[in-house]
Amino acid sequence: MLKKPLLFFLISLWLSQPTTAQKVSSALARADSAFDAGAYQLAYRQYRGLLRQEAVASPRLLVRMAYVQEGLGHYPAALYYLNMALARQPRLATWHKMAELARDQRLAGYPETWRQDLQLTFRRYYYWGLQGLLLGAVVGGTLLLVRRRQLTRGWWVAYGSYLVLTAVYLNLLGTERAALVVRPRAAVMAGPSAGSAWLTTAAAGDRLVVQGQQDAWYQVQWQGQEAYIRTDDLLLVK
């Protein structure tokens, strides 16, 4: 059994140790200070360390990492970080920046259309809408169970239709699974094999929407048609 002085010493030592959150906050503050001072490469290394070790990936941090990579001329890396920021916080400004970079570098997969802007706006409020629909489903289901003897069949049909609408919203309006080409002149094929018909080659930084996977191939959308590309040639946006 520990003596009281030793026990008090161990407790005070434990309380004096900085928590993980405090360490992350301190490291992030140092990286931000370096970035604000113009030491971009130092800031980038610190941001990357936080991203790898602590899984800190706020949109602000990712946009700053993209800024540094763009300044170095590493456009695929800049686009990858911007894609990560977009996945966490869908914003038209982020997409337009990505489209601008892609246009300058002649990269594919970054359409500048009103449909894309509309889809991105829906994505921005997708989770709020989903939370509202799920809350309505719980409240509605509870009320139906409480007053089930007093309600007609029409109420149950209406509630079932509401659940179907929620399921459609969940499956059709979810976020897309995007990936970036990481190898120059990556082959885009018509089927999941090297013997399939060759469609075109993709450049490093091209953005594809992944729809599935078959062995060592990703099924993707390429200019409105189904295509396949090796998994080693793509980097999924996390």
PyRosetta script that sets phi, psi and omega in degrees:
from pyrosetta import init, pose_from_sequence

init()
pose = pose_from_sequence("MLKKPLLFFLISLWLSQPTTAQKVSSALARADSAFDAGAYQLAYRQYRGLLRQEAVASPRLLVRMAYVQEGLGHYPAALYYLNMALARQPRLATWHKMAELARDQRLAGYPETWRQDLQLTFRRYYYWGLQGLLLGAVVGGTLLLVRRRQLTRGWWVAYGSYLVLTAVYLNLLGTERAALVVRPRAAVMAGPSAGSAWLTTAAAGDRLVVQGQQDAWYQVQWQGQEAYIRTDDLLLVK")
pose.set_psi(1, 132.8)
pose.set_omega(1, -178.1)
pose.set_phi(2, -71.7)
pose.set_psi(2, 141.8)
pose.set_omega(2, 174.0)
pose.set_phi(3, -73.8)
pose.set_psi(3, 155.7)
pose.set_omega(3, -175.5)
pose.set_phi(4, -59.1)
pose.set_psi(4, -46.8)
pose.set_omega(4, -179.8)
pose.set_phi(5, -59.0)
pose.set_psi(5, -40.8)
pose.set_omega(5, 179.6)
pose.set_phi(6, -68.1)
pose.set_psi(6, -39.1)
pose.set_omega(6, 178.9)
pose.set_phi(7, -63.6)
pose.set_psi(7, -45.2)
pose.set_omega(7, 178.5)
pose.set_phi(8, -62.4)
pose.set_psi(8, -37.6)
pose.set_omega(8, 179.2)
pose.set_phi(9, -64.4)
pose.set_psi(9, -43.1)
pose.set_omega(9, -179.8)
pose.set_phi(10, -66.5)
pose.set_psi(10, -39.0)
pose.set_omega(10, 178.8)
pose.set_phi(11, -65.1)
pose.set_psi(11, -44.5)
pose.set_omega(11, 179.9)
pose.set_phi(12, -65.7)
pose.set_psi(12, -35.6)
pose.set_omega(12, 177.9)
pose.set_phi(13, -65.9)
pose.set_psi(13, -41.1)
pose.set_omega(13, 178.8)
pose.set_phi(14, -65.2)
pose.set_psi(14, -40.9)
pose.set_omega(14, 179.6)
pose.set_phi(15, -68.3)
pose.set_psi(15, -27.2)
pose.set_omega(15, -177.9)
pose.set_phi(16, -80.0)
pose.set_psi(16, -14.9)
pose.set_omega(16, -179.6)
pose.set_phi(17, -74.4)
pose.set_psi(17, 133.4)
pose.set_omega(17, 178.6)
pose.set_phi(18, -67.5)
pose.set_psi(18, 141.0)
pose.set_omega(18, 178.3)
pose.set_phi(19, -74.3)
pose.set_psi(19, 166.8)
pose.set_omega(19, 178.7)
pose.set_phi(20, -60.2)
pose.set_psi(20, -40.8)
pose.set_omega(20, 179.1)
pose.set_phi(21, -62.1)
pose.set_psi(21, -39.0)
pose.set_omega(21, 179.0)
pose.set_phi(22, -67.3)
pose.set_psi(22, -39.9)
pose.set_omega(22, 178.4)
pose.set_phi(23, -63.5)
pose.set_psi(23, -44.2)
pose.set_omega(23, 179.4)
pose.set_phi(24, -63.3)
pose.set_psi(24, -43.6)
pose.set_omega(24, 179.7)
pose.set_phi(25, -62.2)
pose.set_psi(25, -40.6)
pose.set_omega(25, 179.1)
pose.set_phi(26, -66.8)
pose.set_psi(26, -43.9)
pose.set_omega(26, 178.8)
pose.set_phi(27, -64.5)
pose.set_psi(27, -38.8)
pose.set_omega(27, 178.6)
pose.set_phi(28, -66.5)
pose.set_psi(28, -38.0)
pose.set_omega(28, 178.0)
pose.set_phi(29, -64.8)
pose.set_psi(29, -39.2)
pose.set_omega(29, 177.8)
pose.set_phi(30, -65.3)
pose.set_psi(30, -41.7)
pose.set_omega(30, 178.5)
pose.set_phi(31, -64.8)
pose.set_psi(31, -42.1)
pose.set_omega(31, 178.2)
pose.set_phi(32, -62.7)
pose.set_psi(32, -39.8)
pose.set_omega(32, 178.6)
pose.set_phi(33, -63.3)
pose.set_psi(33, -42.1)
pose.set_omega(33, 178.2)
pose.set_phi(34, -64.1)
pose.set_psi(34, -40.4)
pose.set_omega(34, 179.0)
pose.set_phi(35, -65.0)
pose.set_psi(35, -46.1)
pose.set_omega(35, -179.4)
pose.set_phi(36, -64.2)
pose.set_psi(36, -27.1)
pose.set_omega(36, 179.6)
pose.set_phi(37, -84.6)
pose.set_psi(37, -2.3)
pose.set_omega(37, 178.9)
pose.set_phi(38, 90.4)
pose.set_psi(38, 2.7)
pose.set_omega(38, 177.2)
pose.set_phi(39, -86.1)
pose.set_psi(39, 71.7)
pose.set_omega(39, -169.0)
pose.set_phi(40, -67.3)
pose.set_psi(40, -40.8)
pose.set_omega(40, -178.1)
pose.set_phi(41, -69.1)
pose.set_psi(41, -37.3)
pose.set_omega(41, 174.9)
pose.set_phi(42, -63.6)
pose.set_psi(42, -44.8)
pose.set_omega(42, 178.4)
pose.set_phi(43, -61.1)
pose.set_psi(43, -40.3)
pose.set_omega(43, -179.4)
pose.set_phi(44, -62.8)
pose.set_psi(44, -43.3)
pose.set_omega(44, 178.9)
pose.set_phi(45, -61.7)
pose.set_psi(45, -38.9)
pose.set_omega(45, 179.8)
pose.set_phi(46, -70.7)
pose.set_psi(46, -40.7)
pose.set_omega(46, 176.3)
pose.set_phi(47, -61.9)
pose.set_psi(47, -42.6)
pose.set_omega(47, -179.0)
pose.set_phi(48, -65.1)
pose.set_psi(48, -38.0)
pose.set_omega(48, 176.3)
pose.set_phi(49, -61.7)
pose.set_psi(49, -42.3)
pose.set_omega(49, 177.7)
pose.set_phi(50, -64.7)
pose.set_psi(50, -39.7)
pose.set_omega(50, -178.7)
pose.set_phi(51, -65.0)
pose.set_psi(51, -38.8)
pose.set_omega(51, -177.2)
pose.set_phi(52, -81.4)
pose.set_psi(52, -42.6)
pose.set_omega(52, -172.5)
pose.set_phi(53, -87.1)
pose.set_psi(53, -41.4)
pose.set_omega(53, -173.8)
pose.set_phi(54, -108.3)
pose.set_psi(54, -0.8)
pose.set_omega(54, -179.1)
pose.set_phi(55, 56.5)
pose.set_psi(55, 34.5)
pose.set_omega(55, 175.9)
pose.set_phi(56, -84.7)
pose.set_psi(56, 115.9)
pose.set_omega(56, -175.4)
pose.set_phi(57, -143.1)
pose.set_psi(57, 61.5)
pose.set_omega(57, 176.6)
pose.set_phi(58, -73.9)
pose.set_psi(58, 152.8)
pose.set_omega(58, 177.5)
pose.set_phi(59, -55.8)
pose.set_psi(59, -37.2)
pose.set_omega(59, -179.8)
pose.set_phi(60, -63.8)
pose.set_psi(60, -45.5)
pose.set_omega(60, 178.6)
pose.set_phi(61, -61.5)
pose.set_psi(61, -43.1)
pose.set_omega(61, -177.3)
pose.set_phi(62, -67.7)
pose.set_psi(62, -38.7)
pose.set_omega(62, 178.1)
pose.set_phi(63, -65.0)
pose.set_psi(63, -37.8)
pose.set_omega(63, 177.8)
pose.set_phi(64, -67.3)
pose.set_psi(64, -39.2)
pose.set_omega(64, 176.5)
pose.set_phi(65, -63.8)
pose.set_psi(65, -38.6)
pose.set_omega(65, 177.6)
pose.set_phi(66, -64.8)
pose.set_psi(66, -38.2)
pose.set_omega(66, 179.3)
pose.set_phi(67, -60.6)
pose.set_psi(67, -44.1)
pose.set_omega(67, -179.8)
pose.set_phi(68, -64.7)
pose.set_psi(68, -44.8)
pose.set_omega(68, -178.9)
pose.set_phi(69, -66.1)
pose.set_psi(69, -35.8)
pose.set_omega(69, 176.0)
pose.set_phi(70, -64.3)
pose.set_psi(70, -41.1)
pose.set_omega(70, 178.5)
pose.set_phi(71, -63.6)
pose.set_psi(71, -28.9)
pose.set_omega(71, 178.1)
pose.set_phi(72, -85.5)
pose.set_psi(72, -4.9)
pose.set_omega(72, -178.5)
pose.set_phi(73, 83.5)
pose.set_psi(73, 13.1)
pose.set_omega(73, 179.2)
pose.set_phi(74, -93.6)
pose.set_psi(74, 76.9)
pose.set_omega(74, -171.4)
pose.set_phi(75, -69.3)
pose.set_psi(75, -39.9)
pose.set_omega(75, 175.8)
pose.set_phi(76, -59.1)
pose.set_psi(76, -40.6)
pose.set_omega(76, 178.4)
pose.set_phi(77, -65.8)
pose.set_psi(77, -41.3)
pose.set_omega(77, 178.2)
pose.set_phi(78, -61.2)
pose.set_psi(78, -42.9)
pose.set_omega(78, 179.3)
pose.set_phi(79, -66.6)
pose.set_psi(79, -34.2)
pose.set_omega(79, 178.6)
pose.set_phi(80, -64.3)
pose.set_psi(80, -45.6)
pose.set_omega(80, 179.6)
pose.set_phi(81, -66.8)
pose.set_psi(81, -36.2)
pose.set_omega(81, 177.0)
pose.set_phi(82, -66.6)
pose.set_psi(82, -36.5)
pose.set_omega(82, 175.3)
pose.set_phi(83, -63.6)
pose.set_psi(83, -39.4)
pose.set_omega(83, 177.3)
pose.set_phi(84, -64.2)
pose.set_psi(84, -41.6)
pose.set_omega(84, 178.3)
pose.set_phi(85, -63.7)
pose.set_psi(85, -39.9)
pose.set_omega(85, -180.0)
pose.set_phi(86, -65.3)
pose.set_psi(86, -37.1)
pose.set_omega(86, 179.3)
pose.set_phi(87, -65.1)
pose.set_psi(87, -30.9)
pose.set_omega(87, -179.0)
pose.set_phi(88, -88.2)
pose.set_psi(88, -31.2)
pose.set_omega(88, -179.0)
pose.set_phi(89, -146.2)
pose.set_psi(89, 88.2)
pose.set_omega(89, -178.7)
pose.set_phi(90, -61.0)
pose.set_psi(90, 118.1)
pose.set_omega(90, 179.8)
pose.set_phi(91, -138.8)
pose.set_psi(91, 139.5)
pose.set_omega(91, 179.3)
pose.set_phi(92, -63.3)
pose.set_psi(92, -35.9)
pose.set_omega(92, -179.1)
pose.set_phi(93, -62.8)
pose.set_psi(93, -40.0)
pose.set_omega(93, 178.4)
pose.set_phi(94, -65.8)
pose.set_psi(94, -43.8)
pose.set_omega(94, 179.6)
pose.set_phi(95, -63.6)
pose.set_psi(95, -42.9)
pose.set_omega(95, -179.4)
pose.set_phi(96, -64.4)
pose.set_psi(96, -34.3)
pose.set_omega(96, 175.3)
pose.set_phi(97, -66.1)
pose.set_psi(97, -42.8)
pose.set_omega(97, 177.7)
pose.set_phi(98, -61.8)
pose.set_psi(98, -43.5)
pose.set_omega(98, -179.7)
pose.set_phi(99, -64.6)
pose.set_psi(99, -36.1)
pose.set_omega(99, 178.3)
pose.set_phi(100, -64.6)
pose.set_psi(100, -46.6)
pose.set_omega(100, 177.6)
pose.set_phi(101, -61.7)
pose.set_psi(101, -44.0)
pose.set_omega(101, -178.9)
pose.set_phi(102, -64.1)
pose.set_psi(102, -38.9)
pose.set_omega(102, 179.3)
pose.set_phi(103, -65.0)
pose.set_psi(103, -41.9)
pose.set_omega(103, 179.8)
pose.set_phi(104, -65.9)
pose.set_psi(104, -33.5)
pose.set_omega(104, -178.1)
pose.set_phi(105, -97.8)
pose.set_psi(105, 4.3)
pose.set_omega(105, 178.5)
pose.set_phi(106, 58.2)
pose.set_psi(106, 49.6)
pose.set_omega(106, 179.1)
pose.set_phi(107, -103.4)
pose.set_psi(107, 153.7)
pose.set_omega(107, -177.1)
pose.set_phi(108, -103.1)
pose.set_psi(108, 159.4)
pose.set_omega(108, 174.9)
pose.set_phi(109, 98.2)
pose.set_psi(109, 12.3)
pose.set_omega(109, -178.4)
pose.set_phi(110, -128.2)
pose.set_psi(110, 69.2)
pose.set_omega(110, -176.2)
pose.set_phi(111, -66.6)
pose.set_psi(111, 140.3)
pose.set_omega(111, 175.9)
pose.set_phi(112, -110.8)
pose.set_psi(112, 78.4)
pose.set_omega(112, -177.8)
pose.set_phi(113, -130.2)
pose.set_psi(113, 162.6)
pose.set_omega(113, 178.3)
pose.set_phi(114, -67.3)
pose.set_psi(114, -29.3)
pose.set_omega(114, 177.5)
pose.set_phi(115, -66.0)
pose.set_psi(115, -40.4)
pose.set_omega(115, 178.1)
pose.set_phi(116, -64.7)
pose.set_psi(116, -42.4)
pose.set_omega(116, 178.1)
pose.set_phi(117, -63.3)
pose.set_psi(117, -40.1)
pose.set_omega(117, 179.6)
pose.set_phi(118, -66.3)
pose.set_psi(118, -43.0)
pose.set_omega(118, 178.4)
pose.set_phi(119, -62.0)
pose.set_psi(119, -40.8)
pose.set_omega(119, -179.4)
pose.set_phi(120, -67.3)
pose.set_psi(120, -36.4)
pose.set_omega(120, 176.8)
pose.set_phi(121, -63.7)
pose.set_psi(121, -42.5)
pose.set_omega(121, 176.3)
pose.set_phi(122, -60.9)
pose.set_psi(122, -42.8)
pose.set_omega(122, 179.6)
pose.set_phi(123, -62.5)
pose.set_psi(123, -33.6)
pose.set_omega(123, -178.3)
pose.set_phi(124, -62.9)
pose.set_psi(124, -36.2)
pose.set_omega(124, -178.1)
pose.set_phi(125, -106.3)
pose.set_psi(125, 13.5)
pose.set_omega(125, -176.4)
pose.set_phi(126, -60.3)
pose.set_psi(126, -50.0)
pose.set_omega(126, -175.1)
pose.set_phi(127, -68.9)
pose.set_psi(127, -33.7)
pose.set_omega(127, 175.5)
pose.set_phi(128, -63.4)
pose.set_psi(128, -44.6)
pose.set_omega(128, 178.3)
pose.set_phi(129, -63.4)
pose.set_psi(129, -40.4)
pose.set_omega(129, 179.3)
pose.set_phi(130, -64.7)
pose.set_psi(130, -41.5)
pose.set_omega(130, 177.8)
pose.set_phi(131, -62.1)
pose.set_psi(131, -40.4)
pose.set_omega(131, 178.1)
pose.set_phi(132, -64.4)
pose.set_psi(132, -42.6)
pose.set_omega(132, 179.1)
pose.set_phi(133, -65.2)
pose.set_psi(133, -42.2)
pose.set_omega(133, 179.7)
pose.set_phi(134, -66.8)
pose.set_psi(134, -39.3)
pose.set_omega(134, 177.0)
pose.set_phi(135, -63.5)
pose.set_psi(135, -40.8)
pose.set_omega(135, 177.3)
pose.set_phi(136, -63.3)
pose.set_psi(136, -37.1)
pose.set_omega(136, 178.9)
pose.set_phi(137, -65.1)
pose.set_psi(137, -41.8)
pose.set_omega(137, 179.7)
pose.set_phi(138, -66.9)
pose.set_psi(138, -47.7)
pose.set_omega(138, -179.1)
pose.set_phi(139, -63.8)
pose.set_psi(139, -45.5)
pose.set_omega(139, 179.9)
pose.set_phi(140, -62.5)
pose.set_psi(140, -43.5)
pose.set_omega(140, 179.0)
pose.set_phi(141, -63.0)
pose.set_psi(141, -39.2)
pose.set_omega(141, 178.9)
pose.set_phi(142, -64.0)
pose.set_psi(142, -45.0)
pose.set_omega(142, -179.9)
pose.set_phi(143, -64.3)
pose.set_psi(143, -38.7)
pose.set_omega(143, 178.9)
pose.set_phi(144, -64.8)
pose.set_psi(144, -40.0)
pose.set_omega(144, 179.6)
pose.set_phi(145, -68.5)
pose.set_psi(145, -38.5)
pose.set_omega(145, -179.1)
pose.set_phi(146, -67.4)
pose.set_psi(146, -39.0)
pose.set_omega(146, -175.6)
pose.set_phi(147, -112.8)
pose.set_psi(147, 31.0)
pose.set_omega(147, -174.1)
pose.set_phi(148, -61.7)
pose.set_psi(148, -29.2)
pose.set_omega(148, -178.0)
pose.set_phi(149, -77.4)
pose.set_psi(149, -18.9)
pose.set_omega(149, -176.0)
pose.set_phi(150, -99.8)
pose.set_psi(150, -6.6)
pose.set_omega(150, -173.7)
pose.set_phi(151, -102.0)
pose.set_psi(151, 148.5)
pose.set_omega(151, 178.3)
pose.set_phi(152, -84.9)
pose.set_psi(152, 173.7)
pose.set_omega(152, -179.3)
pose.set_phi(153, -64.5)
pose.set_psi(153, -29.3)
pose.set_omega(153, -179.3)
pose.set_phi(154, -58.8)
pose.set_psi(154, -34.9)
pose.set_omega(154, 178.5)
pose.set_phi(155, -64.9)
pose.set_psi(155, -39.4)
pose.set_omega(155, 179.5)
pose.set_phi(156, -69.3)
pose.set_psi(156, -37.1)
pose.set_omega(156, 176.8)
pose.set_phi(157, -64.1)
pose.set_psi(157, -41.8)
pose.set_omega(157, 179.1)
pose.set_phi(158, -64.2)
pose.set_psi(158, -39.6)
pose.set_omega(158, 179.4)
pose.set_phi(159, -67.8)
pose.set_psi(159, -39.3)
pose.set_omega(159, 176.9)
pose.set_phi(160, -62.5)
pose.set_psi(160, -39.7)
pose.set_omega(160, 177.3)
pose.set_phi(161, -63.8)
pose.set_psi(161, -37.5)
pose.set_omega(161, 177.9)
pose.set_phi(162, -63.5)
pose.set_psi(162, -41.1)
pose.set_omega(162, 178.3)
pose.set_phi(163, -65.5)
pose.set_psi(163, -38.6)
pose.set_omega(163, 177.3)
pose.set_phi(164, -63.5)
pose.set_psi(164, -43.2)
pose.set_omega(164, 177.7)
pose.set_phi(165, -60.5)
pose.set_psi(165, -40.8)
pose.set_omega(165, 178.4)
pose.set_phi(166, -64.2)
pose.set_psi(166, -41.2)
pose.set_omega(166, 179.0)
pose.set_phi(167, -65.2)
pose.set_psi(167, -40.4)
pose.set_omega(167, 178.1)
pose.set_phi(168, -63.5)
pose.set_psi(168, -44.1)
pose.set_omega(168, 178.4)
pose.set_phi(169, -61.0)
pose.set_psi(169, -40.8)
pose.set_omega(169, -178.2)
pose.set_phi(170, -66.3)
pose.set_psi(170, -39.7)
pose.set_omega(170, -173.1)
pose.set_phi(171, -89.9)
pose.set_psi(171, -32.6)
pose.set_omega(171, -174.3)
pose.set_phi(172, -92.8)
pose.set_psi(172, -28.3)
pose.set_omega(172, -175.0)
pose.set_phi(173, -107.6)
pose.set_psi(173, 15.9)
pose.set_omega(173, 178.3)
pose.set_phi(174, -71.6)
pose.set_psi(174, 168.8)
pose.set_omega(174, -179.3)
pose.set_phi(175, -70.4)
pose.set_psi(175, 144.4)
pose.set_omega(175, -179.6)
pose.set_phi(176, -80.1)
pose.set_psi(176, 158.1)
pose.set_omega(176, -179.9)
pose.set_phi(177, -99.2)
pose.set_psi(177, 97.4)
pose.set_omega(177, -174.8)
pose.set_phi(178, -95.5)
pose.set_psi(178, 155.8)
pose.set_omega(178, 177.8)
pose.set_phi(179, -149.2)
pose.set_psi(179, 154.3)
pose.set_omega(179, 179.0)
pose.set_phi(180, -115.2)
pose.set_psi(180, 140.6)
pose.set_omega(180, 175.2)
pose.set_phi(181, -70.3)
pose.set_psi(181, 131.6)
pose.set_omega(181, -176.8)
pose.set_phi(182, -111.2)
pose.set_psi(182, -8.1)
pose.set_omega(182, 179.0)
pose.set_phi(183, -116.8)
pose.set_psi(183, 136.4)
pose.set_omega(183, 176.1)
pose.set_phi(184, -66.7)
pose.set_psi(184, 142.7)
pose.set_omega(184, 177.9)
pose.set_phi(185, 56.7)
pose.set_psi(185, 45.8)
pose.set_omega(185, 176.8)
pose.set_phi(186, -74.6)
pose.set_psi(186, 135.2)
pose.set_omega(186, -176.7)
pose.set_phi(187, -76.3)
pose.set_psi(187, 131.6)
pose.set_omega(187, 174.5)
pose.set_phi(188, -108.9)
pose.set_psi(188, 119.9)
pose.set_omega(188, -171.3)
pose.set_phi(189, -112.6)
pose.set_psi(189, 160.4)
pose.set_omega(189, 178.6)
pose.set_phi(190, -79.1)
pose.set_psi(190, -18.9)
pose.set_omega(190, -179.9)
pose.set_phi(191, -142.8)
pose.set_psi(191, 169.9)
pose.set_omega(191, -176.5)
pose.set_phi(192, -82.8)
pose.set_psi(192, 55.2)
pose.set_omega(192, 177.1)
pose.set_phi(193, -161.7)
pose.set_psi(193, 155.9)
pose.set_omega(193, 179.9)
pose.set_phi(194, -67.6)
pose.set_psi(194, -20.4)
pose.set_omega(194, 179.9)
pose.set_phi(195, -86.9)
pose.set_psi(195, -1.7)
pose.set_omega(195, 179.4)
pose.set_phi(196, -73.4)
pose.set_psi(196, 167.9)
pose.set_omega(196, -179.7)
pose.set_phi(197, -66.4)
pose.set_psi(197, 135.8)
pose.set_omega(197, 178.4)
pose.set_phi(198, -80.8)
pose.set_psi(198, 130.1)
pose.set_omega(198, -179.6)
pose.set_phi(199, -97.2)
pose.set_psi(199, -52.3)
pose.set_omega(199, -178.6)
pose.set_phi(200, -170.2)
pose.set_psi(200, -175.9)
pose.set_omega(200, 173.1)
pose.set_phi(201, -118.7)
pose.set_psi(201, 142.9)
pose.set_omega(201, 179.9)
pose.set_phi(202, -104.1)
pose.set_psi(202, 148.0)
pose.set_omega(202, 179.8)
pose.set_phi(203, -95.1)
pose.set_psi(203, 155.5)
pose.set_omega(203, 176.6)
pose.set_phi(204, -62.1)
pose.set_psi(204, 122.7)
pose.set_omega(204, -177.0)
pose.set_phi(205, 109.1)
pose.set_psi(205, -15.3)
pose.set_omega(205, 174.9)
pose.set_phi(206, -60.4)
pose.set_psi(206, 143.0)
pose.set_omega(206, -176.9)
pose.set_phi(207, -107.7)
pose.set_psi(207, 128.8)
pose.set_omega(207, -179.3)
pose.set_phi(208, -125.6)
pose.set_psi(208, 150.1)
pose.set_omega(208, 174.5)
pose.set_phi(209, -98.3)
pose.set_psi(209, 119.3)
pose.set_omega(209, -177.1)
pose.set_phi(210, -87.0)
pose.set_psi(210, 129.6)
pose.set_omega(210, -178.7)
pose.set_phi(211, -110.8)
pose.set_psi(211, -13.6)
pose.set_omega(211, -179.8)
pose.set_phi(212, 176.1)
pose.set_psi(212, -176.2)
pose.set_omega(212, -179.3)
pose.set_phi(213, -144.6)
pose.set_psi(213, 136.9)
pose.set_omega(213, 174.6)
pose.set_phi(214, -130.3)
pose.set_psi(214, 106.7)
pose.set_omega(214, -178.1)
pose.set_phi(215, 54.2)
pose.set_psi(215, -118.5)
pose.set_omega(215, -176.2)
pose.set_phi(216, -94.1)
pose.set_psi(216, 20.3)
pose.set_omega(216, -177.4)
pose.set_phi(217, -127.0)
pose.set_psi(217, 140.7)
pose.set_omega(217, 170.3)
pose.set_phi(218, -96.3)
pose.set_psi(218, 136.1)
pose.set_omega(218, 171.0)
pose.set_phi(219, -87.2)
pose.set_psi(219, 124.5)
pose.set_omega(219, -173.5)
pose.set_phi(220, -132.4)
pose.set_psi(220, 169.7)
pose.set_omega(220, 171.4)
pose.set_phi(221, -100.4)
pose.set_psi(221, 122.6)
pose.set_omega(221, 178.7)
pose.set_phi(222, -124.7)
pose.set_psi(222, 107.1)
pose.set_omega(222, 178.8)
pose.set_phi(223, 51.7)
pose.set_psi(223, 46.7)
pose.set_omega(223, 174.8)
pose.set_phi(224, 83.7)
pose.set_psi(224, 3.0)
pose.set_omega(224, 179.2)
pose.set_phi(225, -129.0)
pose.set_psi(225, 158.2)
pose.set_omega(225, 179.2)
pose.set_phi(226, -73.1)
pose.set_psi(226, 135.7)
pose.set_omega(226, -180.0)
pose.set_phi(227, -148.7)
pose.set_psi(227, 174.0)
pose.set_omega(227, -178.5)
pose.set_phi(228, -135.7)
pose.set_psi(228, 145.7)
pose.set_omega(228, 178.7)
pose.set_phi(229, -146.1)
pose.set_psi(229, 146.1)
pose.set_omega(229, -177.2)
pose.set_phi(230, -62.6)
pose.set_psi(230, 145.4)
pose.set_omega(230, -179.1)
pose.set_phi(231, -64.1)
pose.set_psi(231, -30.3)
pose.set_omega(231, 179.4)
pose.set_phi(232, -68.3)
pose.set_psi(232, -17.9)
pose.set_omega(232, -177.7)
pose.set_phi(233, -91.9)
pose.set_psi(233, -4.8)
pose.set_omega(233, -176.7)
pose.set_phi(234, -122.0)
pose.set_psi(234, 149.5)
pose.set_omega(234, 174.2)
pose.set_phi(235, -125.1)
pose.set_psi(235, 114.5)
pose.set_omega(235, -178.7)
pose.set_phi(236, -68.4)
pose.set_psi(236, 141.3)
pose.set_omega(236, 176.7)
pose.set_phi(237, -80.3)
pose.set_psi(237, 119.6)
pose.set_omega(237, -176.4)
pose.set_phi(238, -96.4)
pose.dump_pdb("model.pdb")
